[in-house]
Every structure is written in structure tokens, then in C-alpha cells.
Amino acid sequence: MLQDYPNTQLFINGEWQNSKSNETLEIINPATEEVIGKLSHARKEDLDVALNAAENAFNEWKNVSAYERSKIMRKAADIFRSRADYIAKLMTIEQGKPLFEAKIETLGAADSIEWYAEEGRRAYGRIIPARASGVYQFVFKEPVGVVAAFTPWNFPLNQVVKKIAAAFAAGCTAIVKGPEETPASVAELIKAFDEAGMPKGSINLVFGIPSEISEYLIPHPIVKKVTFTGSTAVGKQLASLAGKYMKRVTMELGGHSPAIVCGDADIDTAVKILSANKFRNAGQVCISPTRFLVHDSVYDKFVDGFVKSAESLKVGNGLEDGVKMGPLAHDRRLTAIEGFVSDAVEKGAKILTGGKRKGNKGYFFEPTVMTNVSKDARIMSEEPFGPLAPISSFSNMDEVIEEANRLDYGLAAYAYTNSAKTAQDLGAGIESGMVSINHHGLGLVDTPFGGVKDSGYGSEGGPEGLEAYMTTKFVSQVGL
């Protein structure tokens, strides 16, 4: 084990503790395939304690003023930011992303806490003018209650903080089912909230078998709100279960983002921004550009530039200087990516660079660019979630919008053009929860983040993210 990587316990009712069964899971460094630590494995008896703790704490936390909640949250942000270097290193060791990416995510989490600390103080209700004299009509915003939050491994901090910062600002308490692959960085986030003065039991962190935990927490009467980030397949199962019990739900699911490059676009800018965001976090990003649709007139120039960009990336252990892309997060992703490539090649795709595992230790895969990819190849319909860039051409606007909207996904889309009319047409015509034109402007805490169609429903980030954790109460009274 590495001396600077800690074992991770559960955090329940204000205490770090082993599970009642003392079961553990192994944590593996994806860059070395070494076992680096152990993780406590929760079962139903642990969940029962967490549920009761969260319910009891909610009765206290909901009555704390928004002003006082804000002070505690801003203190948590300060604590977390002060430990950014250490936390970023933990994340790189357990998840694989380059250290500079981990540091950006860590500091971004602190910013998110601060933003919601302030936004929570502005969760205003309103007075509605009445139709009769002496009648007063009020709209109040109230916290929904105990939240069950299910979070993935690709952005261990970002995905957790978007949920719990908004929930806490609204006056809710939470049980977080954290990612088993990347527990230590998440534990540091929970620790910061606890040290800042959150009430005992208001925040609980558990790990274990995802299906076992979700199938117990979601139907439980104490849980009033479910929020999940992950695959569309799992999201549909959880949303169905939540619907059976009339639970409020936010679902941030998979994507397959088209990236449209028009004939009048600045190609150098498009290559630089799209390639950087394609290979960020080894492509394990739900809003990663995944289908590159380039106009015939600039196709060759774009492809040449993209290949050069991919080949210039230094791939390796994220702790090493100069590394721009780390390993995939676990061996399952490596197998999946190899499957996408072999399927595409069988159906006629041409590999221009990459296309295979890099080395024989660690879950590294080469940045890969492919052309001549058939629409019936799996990569053109299934979210690849890896460093694969299939590039196709198009001739006219109707054709490219049809292709952009072909799939049931609708999370993010990108476009590059120097025409205001084209930008407006693409922004209006693409069926997506988010569209970014001529830059990569998604995922900021003060802007809404969410999809349509099979990419989920509800938003995280922005005022919409706070609204997701509040109920609306209308009170109409005759003046006394």
C-alpha cells in the first residue's frame, strides 16, 4: 500500500466507522494496478443507522436560517480549499486523471460550495396579489427532506458536491452513496463539511454494492428525494423504482455529444478546444464530444489537426510531470474501449492514430482517431466513455442536424461556425439540454446542467439546482 493513501471508512451519524460486518473492498491504482487501500463496505444495518441519523438531523437543519447555513458552508469551502494539493493527489492516485485536472476539480468543488452557500440565502418565495380584499397569498420554498445521492467515479468531487451543496443550502440532509473506485477524495469532502459544523447526522457517506444500496434507500419512507449521476440504463431502473414510491428525482444520465464543425469555422480553434475536451479525463466525461461531424470543405484540415493533437499528448501516470492523459479508471473500461475499436474496424473504420492499449501495466489506452466509421458501428450509437474520436463528414445543415438528433441521447452538443445565423439555427435545431457554440462553456456551477430524452431530467447547477431540493407551498389566508 502507498503510505499517503488512506483506508476509507463510512461516515454515519457524525462518526467515521467501519461497517458493522467489518467487510472491506480493495482500492486499485489504475496507473499501476496495485492495491493501494481498503474501503469499508456498508450493508442494510449500516444504512438503517444512516437513515435515522439523516432524519433526526433534518428536523434540526431545516430550522437553521439560510444565513447561518451559508456561514457553515463557506467555512467548509475554506477548509476544503486549504487541502486542495493533498486531495488532488488522492484523486489522481485512485482515479487516474492528471494531477492538474484533479487540482482543477478540487478547487472547483470549493467554488461550488461557496456559490450554493450564497444562492441558498436567496431562495425567495413570493406574494401573489389576491382577487379579493383582505386575502393574502404566499408562496414558500421548503426543503424536500432527506436526500439519497448516488454518484460516479469519473468526477468524484464534482458529482458529489453538485448534489450535496445544493441540498444543504436548501436545508436538506443527505446520504451519499459514493463511488467505490474513488472513495478517499470524496471522504475528504465530507470531512470538510463535518469540521465546518454541520449537525451530527446531516451528512452520511456509505459505500457498497450499488444495487443493494439503491434498492434499499430509494423505497425507504425516510428518503424524500433521489439524485443520480450515471449510465442511462441504470438511471432508468432507479427512476422507475423512485416513481413507484413517488420520490422526487433528478437524473443526470449518459450522453453522446455531437460536435459540429461548419465550413466557415475557425478550424484551428475547433481542433484545439475539441481535442482537449475529447481526451480530458481519458474521455470519461458525460459531456465529452463523441461524434465529430465536419463539413466536407474543411474535413481534411480538421482531421489532420486532430490527429496531430492526439499524437502530441503525453499519456502516463497522472502524478508525472507533463502527462496530459492518464489511464482509464478500471479494467472494465479498458475491455469496453477495446470492444468499441474492434467493432468499428470490423465495419470498415480506418484508424489514423492509436487504437490499442498502451503498455502492459495500468489501464492505459492510446488517444484514438478514426474515420470512415459506419453508422451501424456501436461507437456511433453507444456512449464510448473513453479516448475515441470518430470523425465523419457532412454536406449541408439539414443533414448534420438530423444526424445530431438521431440518437435518444440529448445531454450536450457543440458547434463551431462564424455565422450568427448558423449558430442560431444550430442552437435552436439541436435536441439537447446544453449547446456550446465556439467554445466549451458547460458545467459551471452557476449554469444549469442537465439533459433531455434518454439523458435524463432535472438540472444541477444554477438556481435550477437549488430548486431541485425544495418544495413549493402555497398559503392563502384572510387577514386577521
C-alpha positions as CSV (number, residue, x, y, z in Angstrom):
1,M,0.0,0.0,0.0
2,L,1.1,3.6,-0.6
3,Q,1.7,5.3,2.7
4,D,0.0,8.5,1.6
5,Y,-3.3,6.8,0.5
6,P,-5.6,6.2,3.4
7,N,-8.1,3.5,4.0
8,T,-11.7,4.9,3.9
9,Q,-14.4,4.3,6.4
10,L,-18.1,5.0,6.4
11,F,-19.3,8.3,7.8
12,I,-22.5,7.8,9.7
13,N,-24.2,10.0,12.3
14,G,-21.2,12.2,12.7
15,E,-18.6,9.4,13.1
16,W,-16.0,7.7,10.9
17,Q,-16.6,4.0,11.4
18,N,-16.2,0.5,9.9
19,S,-19.3,-1.3,8.7
20,K,-21.0,-3.4,11.3
21,S,-19.9,-6.5,9.3
22,N,-16.3,-5.3,9.0
23,E,-16.4,-6.1,5.3
24,T,-14.0,-4.2,3.0
25,L,-13.3,-3.7,-0.6
26,E,-9.9,-3.2,-2.3
27,I,-8.9,0.1,-4.0
28,I,-6.7,-0.2,-7.0
29,N,-4.5,2.5,-8.6
30,P,-5.4,2.4,-12.3
31,A,-2.0,3.6,-13.4
32,T,-0.1,0.7,-11.6
33,E,-2.8,-1.9,-10.9
34,E,-1.6,-2.0,-7.4
35,V,-3.9,-2.4,-4.4
36,I,-3.4,0.9,-2.5
37,G,-6.0,0.7,0.2
38,K,-9.2,-0.7,1.6
39,L,-12.8,0.6,1.7
40,S,-15.4,-0.1,4.3
41,H,-18.4,-2.0,2.8
42,A,-21.9,-1.0,4.1
43,R,-24.9,-3.3,4.4
44,K,-28.5,-2.7,5.3
45,E,-27.8,-2.4,9.1
46,D,-25.4,0.4,8.4
47,L,-28.0,2.1,6.1
48,D,-30.6,2.0,8.8
49,V,-28.4,3.9,11.2
50,A,-27.7,6.5,8.4
51,L,-31.3,6.9,7.6
52,N,-32.3,7.6,11.2
53,A,-29.4,10.0,11.6
54,A,-30.3,11.9,8.5
55,E,-34.0,12.1,9.5
56,N,-33.1,13.4,13.0
57,A,-30.6,15.9,11.6
58,F,-33.2,17.2,9.1
59,N,-35.5,18.2,11.9
60,E,-32.7,20.4,13.1
61,W,-31.1,21.6,9.9
62,K,-34.3,22.7,8.2
63,N,-34.9,25.2,11.0
64,V,-31.4,26.7,10.8
65,S,-31.7,30.1,9.0
66,A,-30.3,30.3,5.5
67,Y,-27.9,32.9,6.7
68,E,-26.4,30.5,9.3
69,R,-26.3,27.6,6.8
70,S,-24.4,29.9,4.5
71,K,-21.7,30.6,7.1
72,I,-21.2,26.9,7.8
73,M,-20.9,26.1,4.1
74,R,-18.5,28.9,3.4
75,K,-16.3,27.6,6.2
76,A,-16.5,24.1,4.6
77,A,-15.3,25.6,1.3
78,D,-12.3,27.3,3.0
79,I,-11.3,24.1,4.8
80,F,-11.6,22.1,1.6
81,R,-9.7,24.6,-0.5
82,S,-6.8,24.7,2.1
83,R,-6.3,21.0,1.5
84,A,-6.5,21.1,-2.3
85,D,-3.0,19.8,-3.1
86,Y,-3.4,16.8,-0.9
87,I,-6.9,16.0,-2.1
88,A,-6.0,16.3,-5.7
89,K,-3.1,13.9,-5.3
90,L,-5.5,11.4,-3.7
91,M,-7.8,11.7,-6.6
92,T,-5.1,11.1,-9.2
93,I,-3.9,8.0,-7.3
94,E,-7.3,6.5,-7.1
95,Q,-8.9,7.7,-10.4
96,G,-6.0,8.2,-12.8
97,K,-6.6,11.7,-14.2
98,P,-3.6,14.0,-14.4
99,L,-2.8,16.0,-11.3
100,F,-3.6,19.3,-12.9
101,E,-7.1,18.1,-13.8
102,A,-7.6,16.8,-10.3
103,K,-6.5,20.1,-8.8
104,I,-9.0,22.0,-11.0
105,E,-11.8,19.7,-9.9
106,T,-10.8,20.1,-6.3
107,L,-10.8,23.9,-6.4
108,G,-14.0,23.8,-8.4
109,A,-15.7,21.8,-5.7
110,A,-14.8,24.5,-3.2
111,D,-16.2,27.2,-5.5
112,S,-19.4,25.2,-5.8
113,I,-19.9,25.1,-2.1
114,E,-19.4,28.8,-1.9
115,W,-21.8,29.5,-4.7
116,Y,-24.6,27.5,-3.2
117,A,-23.9,29.0,0.2
118,E,-24.8,32.3,-1.3
119,E,-27.6,31.1,-3.5
120,G,-29.3,29.4,-0.6
121,R,-29.7,32.8,1.1
122,R,-31.7,33.9,-2.0
123,A,-34.2,31.1,-2.3
124,Y,-37.1,33.6,-2.2
125,G,-40.8,32.9,-2.1
126,R,-43.3,35.5,-3.3
127,I,-46.6,37.2,-2.6
128,I,-49.3,36.8,-5.2
129,P,-51.8,39.7,-5.4
130,A,-55.2,38.4,-4.4
131,R,-58.5,38.8,-6.3
132,A,-60.4,39.8,-3.1
133,S,-59.7,42.3,-0.4
134,G,-58.3,41.0,2.8
135,V,-56.8,37.9,1.3
136,Y,-53.1,37.3,1.4
137,Q,-51.5,34.7,-0.8
138,F,-47.9,33.5,0.0
139,V,-45.6,31.1,-1.8
140,F,-43.0,29.5,0.4
141,K,-39.9,27.3,-0.5
142,E,-39.2,24.5,1.9
143,P,-36.5,21.8,1.9
144,V,-37.7,18.5,0.5
145,G,-36.2,16.4,3.2
146,V,-33.6,13.5,3.4
147,V,-31.8,13.1,0.1
148,A,-30.3,9.9,-1.3
149,A,-27.4,10.8,-3.6
150,F,-25.8,8.3,-6.0
151,T,-22.5,9.4,-7.5
152,P,-20.0,8.1,-10.1
153,W,-16.2,7.7,-10.2
154,N,-15.3,9.9,-13.2
155,F,-15.5,13.2,-11.3
156,P,-15.5,12.0,-7.7
157,L,-15.8,15.5,-6.2
158,N,-17.7,17.4,-8.9
159,Q,-20.5,14.9,-9.0
160,V,-21.0,14.8,-5.2
161,V,-20.6,18.5,-4.5
162,K,-23.2,19.5,-7.1
163,K,-25.8,17.4,-5.2
164,I,-24.9,17.9,-1.5
165,A,-24.0,21.6,-1.7
166,A,-27.4,22.4,-3.2
167,A,-29.2,20.1,-0.8
168,F,-27.5,21.6,2.3
169,A,-28.2,25.1,1.1
170,A,-31.8,24.3,0.7
171,G,-32.0,22.8,4.2
172,C,-31.9,19.1,3.4
173,T,-29.8,16.4,4.8
174,A,-28.2,13.6,2.8
175,I,-27.0,10.0,2.5
176,V,-24.3,9.8,-0.2
177,K,-23.6,6.5,-1.9
178,G,-20.1,7.4,-3.0
179,P,-18.1,5.7,-5.8
180,E,-16.3,2.6,-4.6
181,E,-13.4,3.1,-7.1
182,T,-12.6,6.6,-5.8
183,P,-13.5,6.9,-2.1
184,A,-10.7,8.9,-0.5
185,S,-11.2,12.2,-2.3
186,V,-15.0,12.0,-1.6
187,A,-14.3,11.3,2.1
188,E,-12.2,14.5,2.3
189,L,-15.2,16.5,1.0
190,I,-17.5,15.0,3.7
191,K,-14.8,15.7,6.3
192,A,-14.7,19.4,5.4
193,F,-18.4,19.8,5.9
194,D,-18.3,18.0,9.2
195,E,-15.4,20.1,10.5
196,A,-17.2,23.2,9.4
197,G,-20.0,22.5,11.8
198,M,-22.8,20.6,10.0
199,P,-25.1,19.0,12.5
200,K,-24.4,15.4,13.5
201,G,-26.1,13.1,11.1
202,S,-26.8,15.7,8.4
203,I,-24.3,14.2,6.0
204,N,-23.7,10.4,5.8
205,L,-21.3,8.6,3.4
206,V,-21.7,4.9,2.5
207,F,-20.1,2.5,0.0
208,G,-21.1,-1.0,-1.0
209,I,-22.9,-2.9,-3.7
210,P,-24.7,-0.2,-5.7
211,S,-27.8,-2.2,-6.5
212,E,-28.2,-3.3,-2.9
213,I,-27.9,0.2,-1.5
214,S,-30.2,1.8,-4.1
215,E,-32.9,-0.8,-3.8
216,Y,-33.0,-0.2,0.0
217,L,-32.7,3.6,0.2
218,I,-35.0,4.6,-2.7
219,P,-38.2,2.9,-1.4
220,H,-37.5,3.8,2.2
221,P,-40.1,6.3,3.6
222,I,-37.4,8.5,5.2
223,V,-35.9,9.3,1.8
224,K,-37.8,12.1,0.0
225,K,-35.5,12.9,-2.9
226,V,-33.3,10.8,-5.2
227,T,-30.5,12.2,-7.3
228,F,-28.3,10.0,-9.6
229,T,-25.5,10.6,-12.0
230,G,-24.5,7.6,-14.2
231,S,-25.5,5.5,-17.1
232,T,-28.9,5.7,-18.8
233,A,-29.5,2.0,-18.3
234,V,-29.1,2.2,-14.5
235,G,-30.8,5.6,-14.4
236,K,-33.9,4.2,-15.9
237,Q,-34.0,1.4,-13.3
238,L,-33.6,3.8,-10.4
239,A,-36.1,6.3,-11.9
240,S,-38.7,3.5,-12.3
241,L,-38.1,2.5,-8.7
242,A,-38.4,6.1,-7.4
243,G,-41.6,6.6,-9.5
244,K,-43.2,3.6,-7.8
245,Y,-42.8,5.4,-4.5
246,M,-43.5,8.9,-5.7
247,K,-40.0,10.2,-4.9
248,R,-38.7,13.4,-6.4
249,V,-35.9,12.6,-8.8
250,T,-33.0,14.3,-10.6
251,M,-31.4,12.1,-13.3
252,E,-28.1,13.2,-14.9
253,L,-27.5,10.3,-17.4
254,G,-25.4,9.4,-20.3
255,G,-24.7,11.4,-23.5
256,H,-23.3,11.0,-27.0
257,S,-22.4,14.6,-27.8
258,P,-22.3,15.7,-31.5
259,A,-19.5,18.2,-32.3
260,I,-20.4,20.1,-35.5
261,V,-17.7,21.9,-37.4
262,C,-19.0,24.1,-40.2
263,G,-17.2,25.2,-43.3
264,D,-16.8,28.7,-42.1
265,A,-15.5,27.8,-38.7
266,D,-12.1,28.7,-37.3
267,I,-10.6,25.2,-37.7
268,D,-7.5,25.8,-35.5
269,T,-9.7,26.9,-32.6
270,A,-12.1,24.0,-33.2
271,V,-9.3,21.4,-33.2
272,K,-7.6,22.9,-30.1
273,I,-10.8,23.0,-28.0
274,L,-12.5,19.8,-29.2
275,S,-9.3,17.7,-28.9
276,A,-8.6,19.0,-25.4
277,N,-12.1,18.1,-24.3
278,K,-12.2,14.8,-26.1
279,F,-9.2,13.5,-24.2
280,R,-9.8,15.2,-20.9
281,N,-10.1,12.6,-18.2
282,A,-9.3,10.0,-20.9
283,G,-12.7,10.7,-22.5
284,Q,-14.5,9.5,-19.4
285,V,-16.8,12.6,-19.3
286,C,-20.6,12.5,-19.9
287,I,-20.4,15.7,-21.9
288,S,-17.3,14.7,-23.9
289,P,-17.6,15.4,-27.6
290,T,-18.1,11.9,-29.1
291,R,-19.4,12.2,-32.7
292,F,-17.3,14.7,-34.8
293,L,-19.3,16.0,-37.8
294,V,-17.2,18.1,-40.0
295,H,-18.2,19.9,-43.2
296,D,-16.7,18.5,-46.5
297,S,-14.8,21.7,-47.3
298,V,-12.7,21.6,-44.1
299,Y,-12.8,17.9,-43.3
300,D,-9.2,17.1,-44.3
301,K,-7.7,20.1,-42.4
302,F,-9.7,19.3,-39.3
303,V,-8.7,15.6,-39.4
304,D,-5.0,16.3,-39.9
305,G,-5.0,18.8,-37.0
306,F,-6.9,16.4,-34.7
307,V,-4.5,13.6,-35.4
308,K,-1.5,15.8,-34.6
309,S,-3.1,16.9,-31.4
310,A,-3.9,13.3,-30.3
311,E,-0.3,12.2,-31.1
312,S,1.2,15.0,-29.2
313,L,-0.4,14.0,-25.9
314,K,1.8,12.5,-23.2
315,V,0.0,9.5,-21.7
316,G,1.1,8.1,-18.4
317,N,0.7,8.2,-14.6
318,G,-1.1,11.4,-13.7
319,L,1.4,12.1,-11.0
320,E,4.3,12.5,-13.5
321,D,5.2,15.9,-14.9
322,G,3.9,16.7,-18.4
323,V,1.3,14.0,-18.5
324,K,-1.9,15.2,-20.3
325,M,-3.9,11.9,-20.2
326,G,-3.9,9.3,-17.6
327,P,-5.3,5.7,-17.6
328,L,-8.9,4.6,-17.8
329,A,-10.4,4.2,-14.3
330,H,-10.6,0.5,-14.2
331,D,-10.1,-2.7,-16.2
332,R,-13.8,-2.8,-17.2
333,R,-13.4,0.4,-19.2
334,L,-10.3,-1.0,-20.9
335,T,-12.2,-4.0,-22.1
336,A,-15.1,-1.8,-23.3
337,I,-12.9,0.5,-25.3
338,E,-11.1,-2.4,-27.0
339,G,-14.6,-3.7,-27.9
340,F,-15.6,-0.4,-29.5
341,V,-12.5,-0.2,-31.6
342,S,-12.6,-3.8,-32.8
343,D,-16.3,-3.5,-33.8
344,A,-15.7,-0.2,-35.7
345,V,-12.7,-1.7,-37.6
346,E,-14.7,-4.8,-38.5
347,K,-17.3,-2.5,-40.0
348,G,-14.8,-0.6,-42.1
349,A,-13.4,2.1,-39.9
350,K,-9.9,3.4,-40.5
351,I,-7.6,4.0,-37.5
352,L,-5.5,7.1,-38.1
353,T,-3.7,7.0,-34.8
354,G,-4.0,5.0,-31.6
355,G,-6.4,2.1,-31.4
356,K,-4.8,-0.1,-28.9
357,R,-3.8,-0.5,-25.2
358,K,-0.7,1.4,-24.3
359,G,1.8,-0.8,-22.4
360,N,1.0,-3.9,-20.4
361,K,0.7,-2.3,-16.9
362,G,-2.0,0.1,-15.9
363,Y,-5.3,0.7,-17.8
364,F,-3.8,3.0,-20.4
365,F,-5.3,3.3,-23.9
366,E,-3.9,5.4,-26.7
367,P,-5.7,8.5,-27.8
368,T,-7.5,7.3,-30.9
369,V,-8.8,9.0,-34.1
370,M,-10.8,7.0,-36.6
371,T,-12.6,7.9,-39.9
372,N,-14.9,6.0,-42.3
373,V,-16.9,4.9,-39.3
374,S,-20.2,3.2,-40.3
375,K,-23.3,4.4,-38.7
376,D,-24.1,0.8,-37.6
377,A,-20.8,0.7,-35.6
378,R,-21.5,0.6,-31.9
379,I,-19.5,3.7,-31.3
380,M,-21.9,5.7,-33.3
381,S,-24.9,4.8,-31.2
382,E,-23.5,3.8,-27.7
383,E,-21.7,6.2,-25.4
384,P,-18.0,5.2,-25.7
385,F,-16.8,6.9,-22.5
386,G,-13.2,6.7,-23.5
387,P,-10.5,8.4,-25.7
388,L,-12.0,7.6,-29.0
389,A,-12.8,10.2,-31.7
390,P,-14.8,9.1,-34.7
391,I,-14.8,11.8,-37.4
392,S,-17.4,11.9,-40.2
393,S,-18.2,14.5,-42.9
394,F,-21.4,16.3,-43.9
395,S,-22.6,18.4,-46.8
396,N,-25.5,20.6,-45.6
397,M,-27.2,21.9,-42.5
398,D,-30.3,19.7,-42.6
399,E,-28.1,16.6,-42.9
400,V,-26.0,17.4,-39.9
401,I,-28.9,18.4,-37.6
402,E,-30.6,15.2,-38.5
403,E,-27.5,13.2,-37.5
404,A,-27.1,15.3,-34.3
405,N,-30.6,14.4,-33.3
406,R,-30.6,10.8,-34.5
407,L,-29.9,9.2,-31.1
408,D,-32.1,9.1,-28.0
409,Y,-29.4,10.9,-26.1
410,G,-29.6,14.7,-25.5
411,L,-27.2,15.9,-22.9
412,A,-24.6,18.2,-24.7
413,A,-23.7,19.3,-28.2
414,Y,-21.0,21.5,-29.7
415,A,-20.8,23.6,-32.8
416,Y,-18.2,25.8,-34.5
417,T,-19.2,28.5,-37.0
418,N,-18.5,32.2,-37.8
419,S,-22.1,32.7,-39.0
420,A,-24.6,34.2,-36.5
421,K,-27.5,32.7,-38.4
422,T,-25.9,29.2,-38.5
423,A,-25.2,29.5,-34.8
424,Q,-28.8,30.4,-34.1
425,D,-30.1,27.6,-36.4
426,L,-27.9,25.0,-34.6
427,G,-28.8,26.3,-31.1
428,A,-32.5,26.0,-32.0
429,G,-32.4,22.8,-34.0
430,I,-30.2,20.5,-31.9
431,E,-32.2,18.5,-29.4
432,S,-30.0,18.8,-26.3
433,G,-30.2,20.1,-22.8
434,M,-27.0,22.1,-23.4
435,V,-25.4,23.5,-26.5
436,S,-22.0,25.2,-26.5
437,I,-21.0,27.2,-29.6
438,N,-17.4,28.2,-30.5
439,H,-16.1,27.4,-27.0
440,H,-16.5,24.8,-24.2
441,G,-18.8,26.6,-21.8
442,L,-20.6,23.8,-19.9
443,G,-20.6,22.5,-16.4
444,L,-20.1,25.8,-14.4
445,V,-21.7,25.9,-11.0
446,D,-23.8,29.0,-11.8
447,T,-25.3,27.5,-15.0
448,P,-27.8,24.7,-15.4
449,F,-26.5,21.2,-16.2
450,G,-28.9,18.5,-17.5
451,G,-30.2,16.7,-20.5
452,V,-33.3,15.7,-22.4
453,K,-34.6,12.4,-23.9
454,D,-32.6,9.5,-22.5
455,S,-30.0,11.8,-21.0
456,G,-32.2,12.3,-18.0
457,Y,-34.3,15.1,-16.5
458,G,-33.9,17.9,-14.0
459,S,-30.9,20.2,-13.7
460,E,-27.9,20.5,-11.5
461,G,-26.1,23.8,-11.2
462,G,-27.5,27.3,-11.3
463,P,-30.7,28.3,-9.4
464,E,-32.3,25.2,-11.0
465,G,-30.0,23.0,-9.0
466,L,-31.2,24.6,-5.7
467,E,-34.8,24.4,-6.8
468,A,-34.5,20.6,-7.2
469,Y,-34.2,20.3,-3.4
470,M,-37.1,22.4,-2.5
471,T,-40.9,22.0,-2.5
472,T,-43.3,24.8,-3.2
473,K,-46.0,25.6,-0.6
474,F,-48.9,28.0,-1.3
475,V,-50.7,29.5,1.7
476,S,-53.8,31.6,1.2
477,Q,-55.3,33.3,4.2
478,V,-57.8,36.0,5.2
479,G,-56.1,38.7,7.2
480,L,-56.9,38.6,10.9
